Amino acid sequence: MTSKTNCKLDAATLGKIVFARFLSLPLKTYDRCVEKTEASPCFQILHPYVKASVLDRAVLYEDSPEYPSVSAGGLGEICLLAGRPEFVYYRPSFVREYHLDESAIGQLRQAHALSRKLAATIHRLHLINHRNRMTHALIRTLLDVQADYLMSGDPMTLATLPQIHMVRILLERADLLKVADASRLSRLVRGLSFRMADGKLQPLSTLFPSERLLNCHRVDALIKREKSLLMEGRIEHPLSDAAIAALLAQQWGVSLSRRSVTAVRHYLAIPDRRRRAGKEDYLAATEGFSPLLMMTQQSVSGSIPSHPGVYEIRSSVLREETDPQDAALAAERTRIVYIGSTRNLRKRLADHLRCNNGNVLLSDLLAGGGARVRYRAVSTNWRLLERQLYHAFCETFGAPPPCNRMSP
């Protein structure tokens, strides 16, 4: 016989859950929520006790009477003003702040003149205040910490910024003392994106790089410089992992072992020096590809052009049995799971995300999340370029991508 358990939560715990869910609302849903709240009869009744304003130092988009679509543009965009980055919000709901006459509202409560609906509306206004203040404080801090990257777009200029460090900064503000914590910040950042000054849509999490991610950018930059160093005669052969480690220490003061460099190279799917010495290796064949993007509906619709081209999908979900001597090669190969081409890159990648591709293995991998994509837009011969990429991949790694079921 099982005894009944008391499933009721205390008010403090329930309030934390409600706020956590409110922070997790997608931008489009959140925008509708604020608009619906301000259009409600309850908000009109509370009008004598509530003054709506804009957050301090918040800049709102004013280029046209119509605000940009939330789904297309994210939270806002970076603009360069007087040599400094500034953030311009796309929607009034993202910068709304309500000043409530708490004394008058308290008197209404004591007189039992607040209905449940009015009390719920007041609670919703507090939630909007907390979310917008936290978001705005986050943006203002990032404008200072990541100013070099926001102006240049060069990932090499990113500063290491763990989210826990950002929490400590936010906690220095009196109005966020009881609001900011690591879990809440993670929930908020997860659903936010913005446009760089060049128009590219990026997740806000880009501005919170770990030291490991920065090392990936550094190794990638050194490999990309390798060809010019060879042509200039400054090096005779492609860089070994030990040589890369030495350059990291020399140029950035980063202390990485040779094995750590090898691990980073595997993560980036960069062949070893012997394979890079060949003229037809996969690294050379993919020169001119875009940077890696998280493969989500938001990034695909905002960052991928509707042009012909070729693309490569990577995922860390797939694992395969390998001999120990082939483990390094397998690590490079299996992160790249599919190579394709299409007349319309945006449409094809959106179809992949909807699992509308007839490829069960690829659909299962994409359903697991965490996939990334890069592409190269071309005007003609995209099928021929796909075939060349496919053969270069097979030549470099000894096997086709796991989700390519046949040769193109």
Phi, psi and omega per residue, in radians:
M1 nan 2.218 -3.122
T2 -1.710 2.395 3.138
S3 -1.526 2.610 3.120
K4 -1.299 2.402 3.119
T5 -1.830 2.611 3.125
N6 -1.435 1.897 -3.055
C7 -1.617 0.056 -3.117
K8 -1.254 2.431 3.116
L9 -1.805 2.575 3.067
D10 -1.250 2.811 -3.023
A11 -1.046 -0.674 -3.112
A12 -1.128 -0.788 3.137
T13 -1.137 -0.755 3.130
L14 -1.089 -0.685 3.119
G15 -1.105 -0.670 3.108
K16 -1.131 -0.701 3.137
I17 -1.141 -0.775 -3.139
V18 -1.073 -0.763 -3.130
F19 -1.165 -0.686 3.116
A20 -1.064 -0.751 3.116
R21 -1.179 -0.612 3.131
F22 -1.152 -0.667 3.088
L23 -1.163 -0.469 -3.085
S24 -1.463 -0.108 -3.113
L25 -1.053 2.314 3.030
P26 -1.045 2.696 -3.065
L27 -0.990 -0.725 -3.110
K28 -1.130 -0.752 3.109
T29 -1.136 -0.725 -3.140
Y30 -1.116 -0.734 3.123
D31 -1.047 -0.776 3.105
R32 -1.117 -0.655 -3.138
C33 -1.066 -0.806 -3.138
V34 -1.142 -0.781 -3.140
E35 -1.095 -0.725 3.135
K36 -1.138 -0.679 3.128
T37 -1.101 -0.784 -3.100
E38 -1.251 -0.391 3.131
A39 -1.587 -0.049 -3.061
S40 -1.345 2.655 3.073
P41 -1.043 -0.601 -3.132
C42 -1.099 -0.682 3.127
F43 -1.139 -0.646 3.113
Q44 -1.161 -0.657 3.104
I45 -1.132 -0.656 -3.105
L46 -1.432 -0.018 -3.045
H47 -0.912 -0.693 3.122
P48 -1.116 -0.341 -3.057
Y49 -1.901 -0.015 -3.071
V50 -2.290 2.266 3.064
K51 -2.039 2.083 3.134
A52 -1.536 2.347 3.129
S53 -2.516 -2.994 3.134
V54 -1.968 2.491 3.140
L55 -1.003 2.549 -3.132
D56 -1.048 2.296 3.113
R57 1.176 0.283 3.086
A58 -1.521 2.332 -3.141
V59 -1.895 2.226 -3.085
L60 -1.861 2.499 -3.132
Y61 -1.055 2.217 -3.104
E62 -2.386 0.347 -3.077
D63 -1.243 -0.391 -3.132
S64 -2.647 2.819 3.125
P65 -1.070 -0.495 -3.117
E66 -1.696 2.261 3.096
Y67 -1.345 2.626 3.128
P68 -1.082 2.690 3.083
S69 -1.152 2.351 -3.141
V70 -1.104 -0.755 -3.088
S71 -1.124 -0.490 -3.099
A72 -1.562 -0.491 -2.982
G73 -2.052 -0.217 -3.128
G74 1.351 -2.615 -3.040
L75 -1.273 -0.668 -3.112
G76 3.041 -2.830 -3.085
E77 -2.415 2.748 3.078
I78 -1.558 2.262 3.030
C79 -2.141 2.580 3.123
L80 -1.726 2.022 -3.130
L81 -2.171 2.113 3.129
A82 0.936 0.706 3.085
G83 1.319 0.211 3.126
R84 -2.265 2.601 3.094
P85 -1.334 2.447 3.056
E86 -2.284 2.586 -3.117
F87 -1.822 2.261 3.134
V88 -1.980 2.041 -3.127
Y89 -1.354 2.534 -3.092
Y90 -1.493 -0.512 -3.013
R91 -2.214 2.479 3.089
P92 -1.027 -0.546 -3.113
S93 -1.122 -0.422 -3.107
F94 -1.360 -0.286 -3.109
V95 -2.123 0.226 -3.114
R96 -1.252 2.425 3.049
E97 -2.415 2.338 -3.107
Y98 -1.932 2.269 3.064
H99 -1.809 1.932 -3.064
L100 -1.725 2.420 3.048
D101 -1.411 1.488 -3.037
E102 -1.099 -0.552 3.137
S103 -1.132 -0.833 3.138
A104 -1.158 -0.691 3.127
I105 -1.148 -0.647 3.087
G106 -1.088 -0.665 3.102
Q107 -1.156 -0.662 3.087
L108 -1.101 -0.674 3.112
R109 -1.123 -0.792 -3.123
Q110 -1.099 -0.559 3.132
A111 -1.516 0.096 -3.122
H112 0.965 0.643 -3.130
A113 -1.720 0.078 3.113
L114 -1.781 2.054 3.062
S115 -1.315 2.970 3.113
R116 -1.074 -0.680 -3.125
K117 -1.162 -0.685 3.104
L118 -1.170 -0.718 3.108
A119 -1.108 -0.684 3.119
A120 -1.144 -0.655 3.114
T121 -1.157 -0.728 3.091
I122 -1.072 -0.737 3.106
H123 -1.088 -0.700 3.120
R124 -1.118 -0.666 3.112
L125 -1.121 -0.675 3.082
H126 -1.122 -0.709 3.119
L127 -1.085 -0.748 3.122
I128 -1.091 -0.759 3.093
N129 -1.008 -0.852 -3.100
H130 -1.069 -0.797 -3.105
R131 -1.157 -0.810 -3.094
N132 -1.173 -0.686 3.113
R133 -1.136 -0.709 3.132
M134 -1.159 -0.751 3.127
T135 -1.111 -0.779 -3.087
H136 -1.179 -0.708 3.083
A137 -1.096 -0.651 3.096
L138 -1.089 -0.841 -3.119
I139 -1.111 -0.771 -3.127
R140 -1.083 -0.675 3.122
T141 -1.177 -0.742 -3.136
L142 -1.131 -0.585 3.102
L143 -1.067 -0.537 3.107
D144 -1.468 -0.874 -3.027
V145 -1.191 -0.711 -3.074
Q146 -1.891 0.527 -3.090
A147 -1.018 -0.740 -3.103
D148 -1.069 -0.758 -3.141
Y149 -1.201 -0.746 -3.103
L150 -1.115 -0.471 3.107
M151 -1.478 -0.614 -3.018
S152 -1.785 -0.519 -3.042
G153 1.319 0.096 -3.133
D154 -1.517 2.012 -3.115
P155 -1.068 -0.320 3.113
M156 -1.200 -0.267 -3.126
T157 -1.687 0.020 3.097
L158 -1.131 2.503 3.056
A159 -1.742 2.468 3.084
T160 -1.063 2.221 -3.089
L161 -2.586 1.475 3.043
P162 -1.102 2.576 -3.118
Q163 -1.087 -0.547 -3.141
I164 -1.119 -0.560 3.086
H165 -1.205 -0.665 3.089
M166 -1.107 -0.659 3.110
V167 -1.031 -0.748 3.137
R168 -1.077 -0.663 3.116
I169 -1.151 -0.776 -3.117
L170 -1.147 -0.587 -3.112
L171 -1.197 -0.216 3.088
E172 -1.316 -0.226 3.106
R173 -1.548 2.310 -3.091
A174 -1.121 -0.633 -3.081
D175 -1.344 -0.121 3.123
L176 -2.033 0.140 -3.023
L177 -1.027 -0.678 -3.112
K178 -1.794 0.171 -3.054
V179 -1.942 -0.776 -3.012
A180 -1.436 2.245 2.910
D181 -2.659 2.979 -3.005
A182 -1.070 -0.744 -3.108
S183 -1.125 -0.776 -3.129
R184 -1.174 -0.703 3.111
L185 -1.080 -0.732 3.127
S186 -1.075 -0.748 3.121
R187 -1.102 -0.711 -3.115
L188 -1.196 -0.856 -3.071
V189 -1.108 -0.602 -3.068
R190 -0.991 -0.547 -3.071
G191 -1.803 0.169 -3.068
L192 -1.887 2.497 3.045
S193 -2.467 2.892 -3.115
F194 -2.664 2.893 3.089
R195 -1.829 2.347 3.036
M196 -1.283 3.014 -3.123
A197 -1.081 -0.441 3.128
D198 -1.524 0.064 3.083
G199 1.640 -0.085 -3.115
K200 -1.356 2.328 3.120
L201 -1.454 2.300 -3.132
Q202 -2.357 2.541 2.994
P203 -1.187 2.547 -3.130
L204 -1.109 -0.433 3.133
S205 -1.079 -0.311 3.065
T206 -0.983 -0.534 -3.061
L207 -1.500 0.135 3.093
F208 -2.128 1.017 -3.059
P209 -1.320 2.516 3.008
S210 -1.464 2.913 3.091
E211 -1.091 -0.599 3.134
R212 -1.128 -0.734 3.128
L213 -1.138 -0.690 3.098
L214 -1.121 -0.636 3.070
N215 -1.124 -0.602 3.063
C216 -1.094 -0.774 3.106
H217 -1.064 -0.693 -3.095
R218 -1.197 -0.788 3.117
V219 -1.100 -0.746 3.129
D220 -1.061 -0.715 3.135
A221 -1.132 -0.704 3.127
L222 -1.134 -0.713 3.132
I223 -1.150 -0.667 3.136
K224 -1.182 -0.510 3.099
R225 -1.391 -0.237 -3.032
E226 -1.005 -0.762 -3.094
K227 -1.083 -0.761 3.140
S228 -1.168 -0.605 3.092
L229 -1.139 -0.655 3.098
L230 -1.152 -0.762 -3.115
M231 -1.164 -0.592 3.135
E232 -1.381 -0.131 -3.133
G233 1.350 0.228 -3.131
R234 -1.357 -0.393 2.994
I235 -2.372 2.625 -3.103
E236 -1.664 -0.433 -3.095
H237 -2.380 2.800 3.044
P238 -0.957 2.646 -3.057
L239 -1.179 2.337 3.010
S240 -1.383 2.890 3.115
D241 -1.097 -0.613 3.092
A242 -1.145 -0.693 3.116
A243 -1.163 -0.666 3.089
I244 -1.094 -0.741 3.115
A245 -1.055 -0.701 3.132
A246 -1.156 -0.701 3.121
L247 -1.180 -0.626 3.084
L248 -1.062 -0.747 3.125
A249 -1.180 -0.677 -3.087
Q250 -1.239 -0.746 -3.012
Q251 -1.580 -0.568 -3.058
W252 -2.176 0.017 -3.125
G253 1.164 0.443 -3.105
V254 -1.658 2.226 3.139
S255 -1.747 1.786 3.101
L256 -2.188 2.429 3.075
S257 -1.331 2.886 3.091
R258 -1.043 -0.705 -3.139
R259 -1.129 -0.621 3.110
S260 -1.177 -0.681 3.076
V261 -1.100 -0.722 3.101
T262 -1.044 -0.747 3.136
A263 -1.108 -0.716 3.105
V264 -1.127 -0.737 3.136
R265 -1.089 -0.716 3.087
H266 -1.089 -0.723 -3.137
Y267 -1.066 -0.638 -3.131
L268 -1.499 0.000 -3.113
A269 1.033 0.693 3.095
I270 -1.707 2.184 -3.137
P271 -1.105 2.853 3.107
D272 -1.287 3.068 -3.012
R273 -1.083 -0.590 -3.114
R274 -1.146 -0.756 -3.134
R275 -1.294 -0.525 3.099
R276 -1.239 -0.311 3.132
A277 -1.261 -0.395 3.124
G278 -1.293 2.552 -3.094
K279 -1.270 -0.450 -3.053
E280 -1.859 0.437 -3.122
D281 -1.252 2.856 -3.030
Y282 -1.148 -0.605 3.131
L283 -1.045 -0.786 3.131
A284 -1.176 -0.641 -3.101
A285 -1.165 -0.456 -3.108
T286 -1.724 0.252 3.078
E287 -1.091 2.377 -3.104
G288 1.662 -0.014 3.087
F289 -1.267 2.752 3.095
S290 -1.210 2.886 2.963
P291 -1.107 2.790 3.112
L292 -1.178 2.399 3.083
L293 -2.122 2.515 2.990
M294 -1.101 2.362 -3.067
M295 -1.579 1.521 3.081
T296 -2.225 2.832 3.133
Q297 -1.038 -0.655 -3.109
Q298 -1.167 -0.807 -3.118
S299 -1.227 -0.624 3.127
V300 -1.138 -0.817 -3.114
S301 -1.223 -0.491 -3.077
G302 -1.673 -0.402 -2.995
S303 -2.110 -0.300 -3.100
I304 -1.670 2.239 -3.126
P305 -1.326 2.748 3.072
S306 -1.568 1.047 -3.086
H307 -2.220 2.815 3.017
P308 -1.133 2.716 3.099
G309 2.956 -3.084 3.087
V310 -2.033 2.741 -3.106
Y311 -2.595 2.795 3.138
E312 -2.320 2.275 3.127
I313 -1.898 2.322 3.111
R314 -2.060 2.551 3.084
S315 -2.642 2.496 3.089
S316 -1.717 0.128 -3.084
V317 -1.311 -0.703 -3.034
L318 -1.252 2.374 3.062
R319 -2.286 2.613 3.110
E320 -2.478 2.724 3.120
E321 -1.360 2.275 -3.139
T322 -2.428 2.743 2.998
D323 -1.257 2.620 -3.141
P324 -0.943 -0.659 -3.096
Q325 -1.243 -0.331 3.131
D326 -1.789 0.095 -3.013
A327 -1.090 -0.738 -3.111
A328 -1.114 -0.766 3.130
L329 -1.110 -0.712 3.136
A330 -1.116 -0.652 3.141
A331 -1.079 -0.694 3.104
E332 -1.195 -0.757 -3.000
R333 -1.232 -0.790 -2.963
T334 -1.340 -0.229 3.041
R335 -1.253 -0.523 3.036
I336 -1.596 1.908 -2.988
V337 -1.827 -0.298 -3.084
Y338 -2.757 2.426 3.029
I339 -2.149 2.292 -3.120
G340 -2.577 3.041 3.063
S341 -2.487 2.798 -3.069
T342 -2.855 2.814 3.049
R343 -1.359 -0.425 -3.108
N344 -2.409 1.751 -3.056
L345 -1.042 -0.816 -3.087
R346 -1.084 -0.786 -3.114
K347 -1.149 -0.757 -3.099
R348 -1.134 -0.756 -3.129
L349 -1.202 -0.607 3.052
A350 -1.135 -0.667 3.074
D351 -1.091 -0.712 3.093
H352 -1.030 -0.773 -3.115
L353 -1.153 -0.522 3.086
R354 -1.484 0.090 -3.117
C355 1.053 0.514 3.124
N356 -1.785 1.106 -3.054
N357 -2.409 -0.098 -3.139
G358 1.250 0.134 -3.123
N359 -1.961 1.722 -3.005
V360 -1.113 -0.776 -3.103
L361 -1.099 -0.780 3.126
L362 -1.127 -0.720 3.129
S363 -1.077 -0.709 3.125
D364 -1.117 -0.714 3.131
L365 -1.142 -0.741 -3.136
L366 -1.190 -0.569 3.116
A367 -1.143 -0.443 3.122
G368 -1.287 -0.207 3.116
G369 1.370 2.961 3.074
G370 1.430 0.065 -3.138
A371 -1.277 2.654 3.097
R372 -2.257 2.732 -3.088
V373 -2.449 2.588 2.950
R374 -2.414 2.775 -2.988
Y375 -2.597 2.943 2.995
R376 -2.427 2.058 3.128
A377 -1.399 2.374 3.099
V378 -2.359 2.872 -3.139
S379 -1.695 -0.528 -3.123
T380 -2.490 2.915 2.987
N381 1.004 0.647 3.137
W382 -1.198 -0.532 3.099
R383 -1.187 -0.686 3.104
L384 -1.130 -0.722 3.127
L385 -1.143 -0.674 3.077
E386 -1.049 -0.741 -3.137
R387 -1.096 -0.727 3.117
Q388 -1.125 -0.729 3.104
L389 -1.096 -0.758 -3.122
Y390 -1.049 -0.815 -3.119
H391 -1.211 -0.621 3.078
A392 -1.130 -0.663 3.106
F393 -1.112 -0.835 -3.140
C394 -1.087 -0.660 -3.141
E395 -1.188 -0.678 -3.098
T396 -1.310 -0.794 -2.986
F397 -1.834 -0.119 3.060
G398 1.430 0.050 3.139
A399 -2.823 2.721 3.120
P400 -1.305 2.886 3.042
P401 -1.010 2.493 -3.014
P402 -1.003 -0.546 -3.063
C403 -1.707 -0.020 3.010
N404 -1.462 1.922 -2.999
R405 -1.421 -0.331 3.126
M406 -2.700 2.824 3.124
S407 -1.236 2.360 3.125
P408 -1.208 nan nan
